[in-house]
Amino acid sequence: MANRDEIRTGLADILEEVAGVDKADVADEKSFTDELDVDSLSMVEVVVAAEEKFGVKIPDDEVPNLKTVGDAVSYIEKNAA
Amino acid sequence: MTSHTRPDVVVTGLGATTPLGGDVASTWDGLVNGRSGIRKLDADWAEMLPVRIAGLMVDDPANHIDRVKTRRMDRSEQAAVVAARQAWADAGIADDIDKDRVAVSVGTGIGGAKTLVDQHDRLMTKGARLVSPHTVPMLMPNGAAAYVGLEFGVHGGVHSPASACATSSEAIAWGLDIIRSGRADVVIAGGTESVVFPLPIAGFASMRAMSTRNDEPERASRPFDKGRDGFVLGEGAGIVVLERADHAAARGAKVYAKLGGAALTSDGYDIVAPDPEGTQQARAMTLALRDAGLDPADIAHVNAHATSTPVGDMGEIAAIRKAVGDRPVVTSTKSMTGHLLGAAGAVESIATILAVYHGIVPPTINLEDPDDELTLDVAANVARKMEVPAALNNSFGFGGHNAALAIQRV
């Protein structure tokens, strides 16, 4: 079971790979769309990659609630198998 | 006739990435020195195919594009953007040009077929959720044109003709029309193709259209030679910047040549076989000449479509004779690049433009034993230094599409 730091680091790897986000910019308060410039198609890739990496299901209707990195970290922390 | 009011259109920028080089200078150097860009395919999958040779781009376009963007662009789209950037920089157009007056006309014969197949594999092995959300913009045949338009923020319309191997000559012909009709001052025109992977090769091979000279890749593409046994697949992109002549003159632009005329005809004969009479191929050339206000005797050089197939090459020779007589020096640069399908017309237009500009006709290599029916003067094996006041570039495509462009020295 990953802790918050490990999840955040894993997300940063994914964000760098699929959306070209600088890992140093990834912090809990950062908004995916407004601050990290992750567009909607890239967000789909991030979600799918996170599901694979953390063994978690992130339903499409949950994605709009994941506005910040912290939202995603919390969701994964709570729902990971 | 309104020809007295019709604006002249000139070529002010060139860009290419081909099996001979990653830009126009290296490609032209390969062409005039008679180098072959055809190699053995060393991928594992080549073993299962009857054809195991091709002309791959020597400079991977992904090397010139932001890594994240390469995940969202089919290789054909990447090649188009790389060639377009070169052409735009070569034209030296200021960034503050009115983008409402700039259009794009960039086609592809097949589009993002590699993406289609790759994502289908992913669907079947990993499931629907893992299919890339970028699949559709990567495979849509207008994708390359759209990416070129995005690259420069173009608002004057983005067009993507598809006429198989005539595609990018048709795209350039559309560009001419767009400027003449007053809809734009500048058109970024050309084509791209990147389908060197098993399915297209197997499909073309099943048509018995491809050379199987697998042990001699550099000798495989041999238009007009008795030993020719089909075309050799190549990949790449070619882009030209077309510009209204007075617009180019006002900014003091370097001008390579005038695009004097263009014509498109259709065989109405067979879905793949060219009409053996060559009537509509010849008519395309005649109409292009007339469009340019030229006489057949003005044409010093023809860059032939000639793909190295047994039937096609000699049909075209007959059509050239019919349209412009036996004076022009003919060449097929496909002997060196292979057949770039939807990019062929643009890359060969660039070769024709530079033949006019430099006064050098690139050779047709591997022409060792000319076909008995070859009754025209072909620049066999070595480049021909000669005055080229006017030239034609021919491109013909499956579906019976015939395109001819008339290019003139300025």
Interface residues (C-beta under 8 A of the other chain):
Chain A: V18 A19 G20 L41 S42 V44 E45 V48 E51
Chain B: D66 R67 V68 R71 R72 R129 L130 S132 P133 H134
